[in-house]
Amino acid sequence: MDPDFKLYRRRPFYVNAVQITLDNIEALASKIGELATNSEDGVPYIRLDKRIVPKIARAYVGWWVTEMDDNLRVYSDAVFTEQFRLSREAETSD
């Protein structure tokens, strides 16, 4: 299942963003790293490719992936919701 990116705003620029879910984690992993599973509890996560996302090692379900031009970034849910708001264009397109 392909991830459904929506347009989000972060002043002073816009990004396309999608939240990582169990349904899209495999598709997103192929863009930014590789799918892995925690050996202790079996929870899936993305082991991030440092060439694509240099400052973070892992991304989990509930985190966000943003794209702007050719740049992909990853944010925890807390940081993403603090810094980004859904654009009005995306709100009216659903």
Buried (B, 14 or more C-beta within 10 A) or exposed (E): EEBEBBBBBBEEEBBBBBBBEEEBBBBBBEEBBEBEEEEEEEEBBBBBBEEEBEEBEBBBBEBBBBBEEEEBBBBBBEEBEEBBEEBEEBEEEE
